[in-house]
Amino acid sequence: MSSDVGVVGGSAAGLFTAHLLGRAGLRVQVLEAAEDFDPRPRTLIVTGQMNEILGGVGKNALLNEIHQFELFTDGRAARIALRQPDLVIERSELIHELAAAAQASGTEILLGRRFVSIEPRGQALSLHVERSQDAGAEEVRVGTVVGADGALSRVARAAGWPAQATVPLVQAIVRLPQGMSPHTTRVWFIPEETPYFYWLIPNSSSRGVVGLIGQEGPATRQALERFLERQRLDPLEYQAARIPVYSKWIPVRRRLAGGEVYLVGDAAGHVKATTVGGIVTGFRGALGVAEAILKGRQGRKLGDLRRELNLHWLIRRALHSFTQAHYSRLMDLLNARARKDLEAHTRDEPGQVLWRLCLHQPRLLLFGLRAFFHW
Ligand SMILES: Cc1cc2nc3c(=O)[nH]c(=O)nc-3n(C[C@H](O)[C@H](O)[C@H](O)COP(=O)(O)OP(=O)(O)OC[C@H]3O[C@@H](n4cnc5c(N)ncnc54)[C@H](O)[C@@H]3O)c2cc1C
């Protein structure tokens, strides 16, 4: 088998990259380890930027819209209305639609193909693949490899990228508390339990997901269980996986003898360090990598993504050292002007949010800097 580009991993970032490259006329094969195209259900919240990037693709994945956030800490509460709603989507449906789009652009999707290793072969690269159906081996010749195989990427290891740090993310499906609006997401900051936050995101008029990002798998699940008990919520089912922690930009391209290897999505660590959201940033990385493959050089898209991920990392560094007193003060400082800035901009525009927040509430800047430098 041979093609121009072999994409390893048939999930969100890989399928979108394949679609972009196939649409531009390249012969693309996607190698996906799973035997059936039946990704595990996962409720995700994304900004409206997803639709801007995907156009019509992913429309049927929409479960719900969020118009307001409610923030809680230490008995205090703040409400932030969103001018542009956030979208609650079902990942498995999104992946089905991306697969259909990639196939319509001429991409061949090969299921039950687990990538094992890469070997240079003259001007090309040879991918060694295990077939799950009969445990047979296969060789796929490509000019370019795109590693879209998630946080624990085997492509990245095989091509010499260092392993990235990951954290566990656990979510439980619950019935919504009585009287809770299905268009409001709740966020709790409890720094003695997590440097991140707990969330409750409604995915229908009666159900939602409660989640937590932790440091260590079993402890994260136990912390979430205790939180659910305190909130009097019964877990109906759990969703969990490890996600990368972004701490610095890693070049997404490596030359391997005559061929090239790129990384996209979680494999490249393109996850916002503030919220550990990786869908929109994964798609933006895919746009940047497709541009680099098609033009033969890196364009602006990857540079813009790098700046944004770095900014999210700076904010995360500040938040990571927040104590309860910091969060309580932050809630008090969320005056009307500052709240308007949060309402008007999405999480995908952290530069705008920070700049305007600091302009309207300079104490926030001082406050953020103090936390950043651990004063
Ligand atoms: C519970 C949970 C909730 C989340 N919530 C949000 C959210 O609300 N908003 C948001 O933006 N992000 C969220 N995220 C993060 C988001 O889901 C990920 O960033 C995103 O799905 C990553 O997509 P990806 O295509 O890069 O990788 P993945 O979805 O991890 O896909 C990797 C693919 O590669 C395949 N693969 C792996 N190894 C091989 C191999 N050797 N050979 C062939 N194929 C292989 C896998 O089978 C898989 O299909 C959440 C994550 C979790 C775990």
PDBQT file of the ligand as one rigid body, heavy atoms in Angstrom, charges set to zero:
ROOT
HETATM    1  C1  LIG A 401     -13.535  13.010  29.527  1.00  0.00    +0.000 C 
HETATM    2  C2  LIG A 401     -12.954  14.089  28.628  1.00  0.00    +0.000 A 
HETATM    3  C3  LIG A 401     -13.646  15.290  28.440  1.00  0.00    +0.000 A 
HETATM    4  C4  LIG A 401     -13.116  16.270  27.613  1.00  0.00    +0.000 A 
HETATM    5  N1  LIG A 401     -13.816  17.434  27.472  1.00  0.00    +0.000 NA
HETATM    6  C5  LIG A 401     -13.382  18.355  26.578  1.00  0.00    +0.000 A 
HETATM    7  C6  LIG A 401     -14.168  19.519  26.331  1.00  0.00    +0.000 A 
HETATM    8  O1  LIG A 401     -15.207  19.749  26.967  1.00  0.00    +0.000 OA
HETATM    9  N2  LIG A 401     -13.735  20.409  25.376  1.00  0.00    +0.000 N 
HETATM   10  C7  LIG A 401     -12.597  20.204  24.656  1.00  0.00    +0.000 A 
HETATM   11  O2  LIG A 401     -12.247  21.021  23.794  1.00  0.00    +0.000 OA
HETATM   12  N3  LIG A 401     -11.810  19.111  24.910  1.00  0.00    +0.000 NA
HETATM   13  C8  LIG A 401     -12.186  18.188  25.830  1.00  0.00    +0.000 A 
HETATM   14  N4  LIG A 401     -11.424  17.082  26.070  1.00  0.00    +0.000 N 
HETATM   15  C9  LIG A 401     -10.176  16.914  25.301  1.00  0.00    +0.000 C 
HETATM   16  C10 LIG A 401     -10.512  16.412  23.887  1.00  0.00    +0.000 C 
HETATM   17  O3  LIG A 401     -11.425  15.333  23.961  1.00  0.00    +0.000 OA
HETATM   18  C11 LIG A 401      -9.216  15.978  23.188  1.00  0.00    +0.000 C 
HETATM   19  O4  LIG A 401      -8.324  17.076  23.188  1.00  0.00    +0.000 OA
HETATM   20  C12 LIG A 401      -9.492  15.534  21.747  1.00  0.00    +0.000 C 
HETATM   21  O5  LIG A 401     -10.477  14.530  21.681  1.00  0.00    +0.000 OA
HETATM   22  C13 LIG A 401      -8.198  15.007  21.117  1.00  0.00    +0.000 C 
HETATM   23  O6  LIG A 401      -8.469  14.558  19.814  1.00  0.00    +0.000 OA
HETATM   24  P1  LIG A 401      -7.317  13.878  18.967  1.00  0.00    +0.000 P 
HETATM   25  O7  LIG A 401      -7.941  13.571  17.631  1.00  0.00    +0.000 OA
HETATM   26  O8  LIG A 401      -6.082  14.676  18.999  1.00  0.00    +0.000 OA
HETATM   27  O9  LIG A 401      -6.939  12.530  19.756  1.00  0.00    +0.000 OA
HETATM   28  P2  LIG A 401      -7.819  11.324  20.273  1.00  0.00    +0.000 P 
HETATM   29  O10 LIG A 401      -9.268  11.655  20.297  1.00  0.00    +0.000 OA
HETATM   30  O11 LIG A 401      -7.178  10.846  21.517  1.00  0.00    +0.000 OA
HETATM   31  O12 LIG A 401      -7.645  10.208  19.141  1.00  0.00    +0.000 OA
HETATM   32  C14 LIG A 401      -6.500   9.459  18.939  1.00  0.00    +0.000 C 
HETATM   33  C15 LIG A 401      -6.865   8.346  17.957  1.00  0.00    +0.000 C 
HETATM   34  O13 LIG A 401      -5.680   7.621  17.609  1.00  0.00    +0.000 OA
HETATM   35  C16 LIG A 401      -5.942   6.235  17.654  1.00  0.00    +0.000 C 
HETATM   36  N5  LIG A 401      -4.665   5.567  17.937  1.00  0.00    +0.000 N 
HETATM   37  C17 LIG A 401      -3.936   5.614  19.085  1.00  0.00    +0.000 A 
HETATM   38  N6  LIG A 401      -2.798   4.892  18.946  1.00  0.00    +0.000 NA
HETATM   39  C18 LIG A 401      -2.817   4.401  17.674  1.00  0.00    +0.000 A 
HETATM   40  C19 LIG A 401      -1.910   3.586  16.932  1.00  0.00    +0.000 A 
HETATM   41  N7  LIG A 401      -0.757   3.131  17.466  1.00  0.00    +0.000 N 
HETATM   42  N8  LIG A 401      -2.235   3.255  15.661  1.00  0.00    +0.000 NA
HETATM   43  C20 LIG A 401      -3.389   3.707  15.094  1.00  0.00    +0.000 A 
HETATM   44  N9  LIG A 401      -4.284   4.482  15.752  1.00  0.00    +0.000 NA
HETATM   45  C21 LIG A 401      -3.995   4.825  17.025  1.00  0.00    +0.000 A 
HETATM   46  C22 LIG A 401      -6.976   6.089  18.780  1.00  0.00    +0.000 C 
HETATM   47  O14 LIG A 401      -7.701   4.883  18.642  1.00  0.00    +0.000 OA
HETATM   48  C23 LIG A 401      -7.844   7.331  18.541  1.00  0.00    +0.000 C 
HETATM   49  O15 LIG A 401      -8.877   7.094  17.622  1.00  0.00    +0.000 OA
HETATM   50  C24 LIG A 401     -11.889  16.094  26.934  1.00  0.00    +0.000 A 
HETATM   51  C25 LIG A 401     -11.172  14.907  27.138  1.00  0.00    +0.000 A 
HETATM   52  C26 LIG A 401     -11.678  13.921  27.995  1.00  0.00    +0.000 A 
HETATM   53  C27 LIG A 401     -10.885  12.674  28.212  1.00  0.00    +0.000 C 
ENDROOT
TORSDOF 0
